[in-house]
């Protein structure tokens, strides 16, 4: 499944009301570790049909970054049934990201 871009306008529909677990990647263009984790997140999105993978650019979506208390990026958050089920900060290998799910 393709990665979706999450904004404050589509957050409720794509994340809160989604029956599938959602892996959110909070990132920014200037963030080196974000660029390192991006291909792994893309690979997971391509391999897993049972989840939704969304990216949130913290520079463009400050409201969502504040809502989730993002102070360091990359931050990965797993949402299930509209609730935060898991959260991790910083670069991590694919196995650890899959472990969050």
Number of C-alpha atoms within 10 A of each C-alpha: 15 15 18 14 15 22 19 13 9 11 16 13 11 19 24 17 12 17 14 18 21 25 28 23 27 25 25 18 10 9 12 13 15 20 15 15 20 16 12 16 24 16 14 21 20 13 12 12 12 11 19 23 26 24 20 23 17 21 13 12 15 15 13 18 19 11 8 13 9 17 11 12 19 25 20 26 23 23 21 20 14 16 13 13 15 14 15 16 15 13 19 15 11 14 9 11 20 11 8 14 16
